[in-house]
Amino acid sequence: MLDGYDINATFFVVAEVVEHYPGLVGSIAESGHEIGCHWLHHACKK
């Protein structure tokens, strides 16, 4: 969607996502977007 409007963005992802889906994160970066690390993981708080 962003590519269709020639927009670049910064995506913040937790490190667990990078570990489990390196191809996804790589394709985001290859599309010209920036990747920011948002800690190792997030725990759900009740």
KEMAR-582150 format. One record per residue (C-alpha): chain; residue in three letters; x, z, y; residue number from 0. Coordinates in nm, 3 decimals, padded with zeros to 5 digits. Each point is the difference from the previous one (the first is absolute). Layout:
BEGIN
- mol  type  u  w  v  seq
- A  ALA  X  Z  Y  NUM
...
//
This chain:
BEGIN
- mol  type  u  w  v  seq
- A  MET  00.000  00.000  00.000  0
- A  LEU  00.273  00.093  00.248  1
- A  ASP  00.195  -00.316  -00.084  2
- A  GLY  -00.300  -00.210  00.099  3
- A  TYR  00.021  00.142  00.352  4
- A  ASP  00.383  00.004  00.012  5
- A  ILE  00.005  00.379  00.037  6
- A  ASN  00.278  00.225  -00.126  7
- A  ALA  -00.065  00.367  -00.071  8
- A  THR  00.173  00.314  -00.117  9
- A  PHE  -00.123  00.143  -00.330  10
- A  PHE  00.077  00.362  -00.082  11
- A  VAL  00.005  00.068  -00.373  12
- A  VAL  00.089  00.304  -00.206  13
- A  ALA  00.315  -00.029  -00.211  14
- A  GLU  -00.200  00.021  -00.324  15
- A  VAL  -00.169  -00.331  00.089  16
- A  VAL  00.339  -00.163  00.056  17
- A  GLU  00.121  00.129  -00.339  18
- A  HIS  -00.311  -00.121  -00.187  19
- A  TYR  -00.063  -00.327  00.188  20
- A  PRO  00.333  -00.130  00.132  21
- A  GLY  -00.123  -00.360  -00.012  22
- A  LEU  -00.296  00.077  00.222  23
- A  VAL  00.215  00.175  00.257  24
- A  GLY  00.255  -00.282  -00.019  25
- A  SER  -00.265  -00.265  00.062  26
- A  ILE  -00.124  00.191  00.304  27
- A  ALA  00.353  00.006  00.142  28
- A  GLU  00.059  -00.368  -00.086  29
- A  SER  -00.312  -00.087  00.200  30
- A  GLY  00.174  00.135  00.311  31
- A  HIS  -00.158  00.344  00.011  32
- A  GLU  00.190  00.325  00.030  33
- A  ILE  -00.012  00.277  -00.261  34
- A  GLY  00.014  00.365  00.095  35
- A  CYS  00.042  00.278  -00.256  36
- A  HIS  -00.265  00.269  00.026  37
- A  TRP  00.160  00.275  -00.209  38
- A  LEU  00.025  00.014  -00.379  39
- A  HIS  -00.364  00.066  -00.088  40
- A  HIS  -00.322  00.144  00.134  41
- A  ALA  -00.191  00.275  -00.173  42
- A  CYS  -00.374  00.025  00.042  43
- A  LYS  -00.097  00.317  00.182  44
- A  LYS  -00.326  00.175  -00.074  45
//
